[in-house]
Amino acid sequence: MIVDRHGTPLAVTLTGGNRHDVTQLLPLLDAVPSIRGLRGRPRRKPRRLYADRGYDFDKYRRLLWKRGIKPLIARRGVAHGSGLGKVRWVVERAFAWLHQFKRLRTRYERRADLHQGLLELACSIICLRKLRLQT
């Protein structure tokens, strides 16, 4: 899942439990829709990407730089408390919002398309709630 700085889900994919998270980084970035800001053209890509140690691969850092995205990824082997945790908690909060939906807390569906649909519906409801708070 990719979220903005406020925790609003921008893109979400469903994968098997035995897949590494970093394999879905580029498809998730491609799935982020254009986001209209206050002025100018809609942003097609984020300026920065914060991620945990699971994404610490030089190959993906280079690919992010080529796309014009500054990777702020925690390094393996560096002690916790390096400062990135102050901004990465918004993703954990977004997961907590998703777990408010009982059907997503424990996966009961056998079919992936049904679970993906429920996941996207929950993300839409979260976005709607965020929009209602802003107006």
C-alpha positions in Angstrom: 0.0 0.0 0.0 1.2 3.5 -0.8 -0.3 6.4 1.2 0.2 10.1 1.2 1.7 12.1 4.1 -1.7 12.1 5.8 -2.2 8.4 5.6 -4.8 8.4 2.7 -4.4 5.3 0.6 -3.3 6.1 -2.9 -2.7 2.6 -4.3 -3.1 -0.9 -3.0 -2.3 -4.3 -4.4 -2.9 -7.8 -3.1 -0.2 -10.4 -3.2 0.5 -13.8 -1.8 2.0 -14.1 1.7 5.2 -15.6 0.3 6.1 -12.7 -1.9 8.6 -10.1 -0.9 7.2 -6.5 -0.5 9.9 -4.9 -2.7 8.7 -6.8 -5.8 5.5 -4.8 -5.7 7.2 -1.4 -5.4 7.2 -0.4 -9.0 3.7 -1.7 -9.9 2.4 0.3 -6.9 4.1 3.4 -8.0 2.6 2.9 -11.5 -0.9 2.5 -9.9 -0.8 5.9 -8.1 -3.3 8.2 -9.9 -2.7 11.8 -10.8 -3.3 14.0 -7.7 -4.4 17.6 -8.2 -2.8 20.1 -5.8 -3.5 23.7 -5.2 -2.0 25.0 -8.4 -0.6 23.7 -11.6 -0.7 20.3 -13.3 -1.6 17.2 -11.3 1.3 15.4 -9.8 1.9 12.0 -11.4 4.6 10.8 -9.0 5.6 11.5 -5.4 8.7 13.7 -4.7 9.9 11.4 -1.9 9.3 7.8 -0.9 9.7 6.7 2.7 10.1 2.9 3.3 11.3 0.5 5.9 14.3 -1.8 5.7 12.6 -4.4 3.6 13.0 -2.0 0.6 16.7 -1.5 1.2 18.1 -2.6 -2.2 20.4 -0.5 -4.4 18.6 -1.7 -7.5 15.3 -0.2 -6.4 17.0 3.0 -5.1 18.5 3.5 -8.6 15.1 2.9 -10.2 13.5 5.4 -7.9 16.1 8.0 -8.7 15.6 7.4 -12.4 11.9 8.1 -12.0 12.7 11.4 -10.2 11.7 10.1 -6.8 14.0 10.6 -3.8 14.2 7.3 -1.8 14.3 7.8 1.9 14.7 4.2 2.9 16.0 2.9 6.2 19.3 1.1 5.9 19.8 -2.4 7.1 22.4 -2.5 9.9 21.6 1.0 11.2 20.2 1.2 14.7 16.5 2.1 15.1 15.7 5.6 15.9 17.4 7.2 12.9 14.5 9.6 12.4 12.6 7.9 9.6 10.1 6.4 12.1 8.7 9.8 12.6 7.2 9.8 9.1 6.7 6.0 8.4 4.0 5.6 11.1 1.3 7.0 8.8 1.4 3.7 6.8 0.9 1.7 10.0 -2.0 4.0 10.9 -3.5 3.4 7.4 -3.3 -0.4 8.1 -5.1 0.2 11.4 -7.9 2.1 9.6 -8.2 -0.9 7.2 -8.4 -3.3 10.1 -11.4 -1.4 11.4 -13.3 -3.3 8.6 -13.9 -6.8 10.1 -13.8 -8.6 6.7 -10.2 -7.3 6.1 -8.9 -8.0 9.6 -9.0 -11.8 8.9 -9.2 -13.0 5.4 -12.3 -15.2 5.0 -12.6 -15.1 1.2 -10.9 -17.8 -0.8 -11.0 -15.8 -4.1 -8.5 -13.1 -4.4 -10.7 -10.9 -6.6 -13.3 -10.7 -3.8 -10.7 -9.7 -1.2 -9.2 -7.2 -3.6 -12.7 -5.6 -4.1 -13.3 -5.4 -0.4 -9.8 -3.9 0.1 -10.5 -1.2 -2.6 -13.9 -0.5 -1.1 -12.4 0.0 2.3 -9.8 2.4 0.8 -12.5 4.3 -0.9 -14.5 4.7 2.3 -11.3 5.9 4.1 -10.7 8.5 1.3 -14.4 9.6 1.6 -14.1 10.0 5.3 -10.9 12.1 4.8 -12.7 14.3 2.3 -15.6 14.9 4.6 -13.3 16.0 7.4 -11.7 18.6 5.1 -14.9 20.2 4.0 
